[in-house]
Amino acid sequence: MMIRCIDIHKRYGTLEVLKGVSLDVEAGEVVSVVGASGAGKTTLLQIVGTLLAPDAGRVEVDGREVGRLGDRELSRFRNERIGFVFQFHHLLPEFTALENVMIPALIGRRDKAGSERRAAELLRTVGLADRAGHKPAQLSGGEQQRVAIARALVNAPAVLLADEPSGNLDTQNREEIHRLFFELREKLGQTIVIVTHDDRLAGMADRRITMSDGLIR
């Protein structure tokens, strides 16, 4: 099992956001998580991605129980084994597309030449080989999100987590980004969990999980 969440609880003050969530995701599976705002979707994704710690329960990713990892080991695990795509791409404006994609590899102290080759390969995969030298301001919104997806994959993560990845795009770019996720699964065998309000994207997934009031329904 690539992801295993067992009885996850999370509270902010008096507000209980997650009330005992359990979820398994198999390797190579694309899972969508849907539900109303405030249902706990993003909180669950952040806990799976080790950005938040649960108050109770256990999370396993790629065979590791992440709650047992120390801070330094957890940061390394997150960098190497988990890729993130957000609604807003968060590209660094002073760097080219190629350089932006390389950044997580360089943070992980990987070889610069190898990181550059990997970044160029991923830009080809997402259809942006001819835009590698362009800075974010020279790219469309859809192109910027493709760069962000390539960046999330540069360290060959076990899991790709996406939070409203097409929510800031127009219809044409949204559809292209949706197709890209499934192309990545076919080409790379990528495990992907997508939080979305987009019914079309949610319906394309292998499995659709609905959250309501802090629980999976």
Rosetta blueprint (number, residue, H / E / L):
1 M L
2 M L
3 I E
4 R E
5 C E
6 I E
7 D E
8 I E
9 H E
10 K E
11 R E
12 Y E
13 G L
14 T L
15 L E
16 E E
17 V E
18 L E
19 K E
20 G E
21 V E
22 S E
23 L E
24 D E
25 V E
26 E L
27 A L
28 G L
29 E L
30 V E
31 V E
32 S E
33 V E
34 V E
35 G L
36 A L
37 S L
38 G L
39 A L
40 G L
41 K H
42 T H
43 T H
44 L H
45 L H
46 Q H
47 I H
48 V H
49 G L
50 T L
51 L L
52 L L
53 A L
54 P L
55 D L
56 A E
57 G E
58 R E
59 V E
60 E E
61 V E
62 D L
63 G L
64 R E
65 E E
66 V H
67 G H
68 R H
69 L L
70 G L
71 D H
72 R H
73 E H
74 L H
75 S H
76 R H
77 F H
78 R H
79 N H
80 E H
81 R H
82 I E
83 G E
84 F E
85 V E
86 F L
87 Q L
88 F L
89 H L
90 H L
91 L L
92 L L
93 P L
94 E L
95 F L
96 T L
97 A H
98 L H
99 E H
100 N H
101 V H
102 M H
103 I H
104 P H
105 A H
106 L H
107 I H
108 G L
109 R L
110 R L
111 D L
112 K H
113 A H
114 G H
115 S H
116 E H
117 R H
118 R H
119 A H
120 A H
121 E H
122 L H
123 L H
124 R H
125 T H
126 V L
127 G L
128 L L
129 A H
130 D H
131 R H
132 A L
133 G L
134 H L
135 K L
136 P H
137 A H
138 Q H
139 L L
140 S L
141 G H
142 G H
143 E H
144 Q H
145 Q H
146 R H
147 V H
148 A H
149 I H
150 A H
151 R H
152 A H
153 L H
154 V L
155 N L
156 A L
157 P L
158 A L
159 V E
160 L E
161 L E
162 A E
163 D E
164 E L
165 P L
166 S L
167 G L
168 N L
169 L L
170 D L
171 T H
172 Q H
173 N H
174 R H
175 E H
176 E H
177 I H
178 H H
179 R H
180 L H
181 F H
182 F H
183 E H
184 L H
185 R H
186 E H
187 K H
188 L H
189 G L
190 Q L
191 T E
192 I E
193 V E
194 I E
195 V E
196 T L
197 H L
198 D L
199 D H
200 R H
201 L H
202 A H
203 G H
204 M H
205 A L
206 D L
207 R E
208 R E
209 I E
210 T E
211 M E
212 S E
213 D L
214 G L
215 L E
216 I E
217 R L
